[in-house]
């Protein structure tokens, strides 16, 4: 069984096979820390599962808005043209909370908050909390993670 674990304190994402770590990647979680409430821009804790996987056949650097490709591919000139965009690139793993009252239902629902593991530009540092709640990886890493998991795979996010 394959799963993921995110350690917010270490800014690391672990790929696990049968509960054994097979790879460790630096990631970037929320700049405002951990928290589950809607509108908090924090990374939610607890058990999640991969609800949906978006971008399987899209080129590296594909830009998404609302989980739909815009037809753009990220470049520095595109970034310069849209300096305030929160870039969601390449692949998206949309997470759904599994723990009612912590990260599922009501004001703490991770899926309704659109919490993803997704690609981010190469200019964004890993190992530094900078997102608006999601878990960011560089493009090559999100492609690897995307091919490692499947819909329903479990994801544990720990502070």
N, C-alpha and C positions, 0 to 999 in steps of 0.2 A: 504494500500500500504506500502510495506517494502522498506527501503532505509538505506544507511549508510552515516555517516558524519565523516570525519577525521579532527581533529583540530591539526595542526602541532605544534603550540605554546604550547599546553597542552600535546602533544604526546598521544592523546586519540582518540579512535574510538568509535563512538556512533551508536547503533542499533536503528532505528526509525520505529515505526509502526504508520501510519497516522500522520506523522510529530511529534510524541511524543516519547521522548527518553525512551526506555525500558531496555537498558543496556549500560554500559560504560566500555570499556576495555582500558588498557594501550597498546600502540603500539610503534613502532620504525620506524621513517621516515628517510629521507636521512641525512647523516652526513654533507653534503654540503648545506643543507637548501632547499629552494624551487626554482624551475625554470623549464621551459618547454622545453628547447632546447635539441636536440639529443646530446648525449655524455656528458651532464652536470653532470650526476650522482646526480641530484636533483629531489625532489618530485614535480610533476606537480600539479598546482592548478586548480580549477574550477570543473564544472560538468562532470562526467564520467558515464558510465554504465558498468555493468558486461557483457563483450563480451563473455567470455567462463569460464566454471568451470571445473577444472581438478582434478581428484583424488578421486571421489566419493566412490569408493570401495577399495581404497588402505589402507593398515595399517598405523596407526599413526607412524610418523617418516620416511615414505617413502621419499627417496631422488630423486629429479628431476633435470635433465639437459635438457634444451630445451623443457620443459613441458612434458617430457617423464620420466617415472620411470626408474631408473638405475638398479633396482633389489636390491639395498642396503636399509638398514634401519639405520638411524642415531644412532651412539653410540659414546661415548667419544673416544674409540680406533680408530674408523673410522675417527673422527675429528683430532686426533693426527697424523694419517697417511696422511691426506690431510689438512694441516693447513691453506692453502691459499684459500680454496673453499669458495665461497659465497653460503651458504646452503639455498636451497629452499626445504622445507619439507611439507609433509602431504597433503595439499590442496593448490590449486592456484585459485584465482579469477583474471582473466586477464581483465584489464580495457581498455576501449576505450573512448577517449575524445569526448565530445559532443559540444565543442565550437570552430568552425573554427577560426584559427589564434591564439588561446590561447593554446589548447591542442589537436587539430585535424588538420590533413593535414600538408604537408610540413615539416619544421624543428622542429615542436613542437608536433608531433603526438604521443600521449601516447601509443597507441596500437603498433605502429612501434618501440617504445622504450622498449616494453615488460615490461610495468609497471603493477605490480601485487600487490595484497594483498595475502601474503603467510605465511606459517609456517616457524619458525626458531628454532634453538636448544635452549634447556632450559638454556644453559650457556650464552645466549645473554640477556642483560638487556632490559627490557621494560621501556618506559618513557625517553629513551635516544636516540637521533638521531644517527643511526649507519649504515643505509642501503646505497645501491648504487642507490637509487631512489625509490625503492618499499616501501610498508608498510608491516612491519613484525609484526607477532603475534606468541605467543607460540602455540604449537600444539593443546592443548585443546580449546583454544580460536578460532583458525582458523576453527576447526571442528564445533564449535557452529555458527560462522558467516556463514560458508559454508551452513549449514542447514537452516539458517535464510533467505538467499537471493535466487534469481533465476536468470537465464540469463536475461539480460535487466534491472535488478534492478539498480536504480540510486545511485551514490556515489558522494558526494560533498567533495572536499579536500580544506580546508581553511588554510591560513597561520596564 
